[in-house]
Each structure stands twice: as structure tokens, then as C-alpha cells.
Amino acid sequence: AIAALMAVSFDVQCAGIQDRKPGKEKVAKKICTVTFQTNMHCKNCEKKITENLSYMKGVEGLKVSLKDQEITVKYDSLKTGEGAFVKEIERLGYKAVRKPL
């Protein structure tokens, strides 16, 4: 089943945003969302993934679910990409299989 998921082509869900900070110029963002299936075993796994991914450059939001075995990342694609998340999740010792939208 995992091999079948990997063989499918995916669309990334994204939206362009112009953010204006007080006293600063507009900052362009391209916010995208991606979900990965993973192999967490316990609450400590969930915490480890949450702590590490939340500090990555460009992460705007994060939901890590032990119950659903899923990691959903909302990120600025002008600062980072899916490959960086896969690399970090695998570095932590977990699988990261892109889930279709």
C-alpha cells in the first residue's frame, strides 16, 4: 500500500499571501500544506517530531497526530519545501510517506 501511495503524483495545496508588518514593507509568502503518513509508536514520538519540525525555517503551522499516524505541515514554500520535512522526519528515525490531498 505504501508503494502504491508513492507512485501517485500529487498536487500541493498552496495560497499566495501578502503580509504587511507594521512599519515594514510587504512580505510575500506562498503558504502550502502537506500531510505525511508516519510510524509513531507513542506520545514521546509525537512530541519529538513536533519539537523538531516546529523550529524549522518556514513552518507556519504543524499538527502531529499519534492516533492518525499523520504529520500535517503548513509552510511558506518560498522558505522551505517538502523534501526538507521528509529529510528531518527520516533523520529522527521515522517514515514520511506523502499522503494525497
C-alpha positions in Angstrom: 0.0 0.0 0.0 2.9 2.4 0.8 4.5 1.7 -2.6 1.2 2.5 -4.3 1.0 5.8 -2.4 4.5 6.7 -3.5 3.7 6.0 -7.2 0.9 8.6 -7.4 1.6 12.1 -8.5 0.4 14.8 -6.0 -0.7 18.4 -6.1 0.4 20.7 -3.3 -2.2 22.9 -1.8 -0.9 26.4 -1.8 -2.1 30.0 -1.5 -0.2 33.3 -2.1 -0.3 35.9 0.7 0.9 39.4 1.1 1.7 40.1 4.7 2.3 43.7 6.0 4.2 44.1 9.2 3.8 47.5 11.0 6.5 49.9 9.8 7.8 47.4 7.2 7.4 46.6 3.6 5.0 43.8 2.3 6.4 40.3 2.7 5.4 37.8 0.1 4.5 34.3 1.2 3.3 31.2 -0.6 1.6 29.1 2.1 1.3 25.4 1.3 0.1 22.4 3.3 1.4 18.8 3.1 0.4 15.7 5.0 2.7 12.7 5.6 1.8 9.2 7.0 4.4 8.1 9.5 5.1 5.3 12.0 5.0 6.8 15.5 4.7 4.5 18.5 3.9 6.7 21.5 3.4 10.2 22.8 7.2 10.7 23.0 7.4 10.1 19.3 4.7 12.7 18.7 6.5 15.2 21.0 9.9 14.6 19.3 8.5 15.2 15.8 6.5 18.3 17.0 9.5 19.8 18.7 11.9 19.3 15.8 9.6 20.3 12.9 8.1 23.3 14.6 11.6 25.0 14.7 12.3 24.5 11.0 12.5 27.7 8.9 9.3 28.5 7.0 6.9 26.4 9.2 3.7 28.3 9.8 1.7 25.6 11.4 2.0 21.9 12.5 -0.3 19.1 13.5 1.2 15.8 14.6 -1.3 13.0 15.4 -0.3 9.8 17.0 -3.8 8.5 16.7 -4.0 9.1 12.9 -0.2 8.4 12.3 -0.1 11.7 10.4 2.0 14.9 10.3 0.5 17.9 8.6 2.7 20.9 8.0 1.6 24.3 6.9 4.7 26.1 5.5 6.0 29.0 3.4 7.2 27.4 0.2 9.4 30.4 -0.5 11.5 29.4 2.5 11.3 25.6 2.6 9.8 22.5 0.9 8.5 19.0 1.3 12.0 17.5 0.9 13.3 19.3 3.9 10.4 17.8 6.0 11.0 14.3 4.7 14.7 14.6 5.4 14.1 15.8 9.0 11.4 13.2 9.8 13.7 10.4 8.5 16.6 11.8 10.4 14.5 11.4 13.6 14.0 7.8 12.7 10.5 7.8 11.2 9.0 7.1 7.8 7.5 10.0 5.9 5.1 9.0 3.1 3.3 11.8 1.3 -0.4 11.5 1.6 -2.6 12.5 -1.3 -4.9 15.6 -0.9 
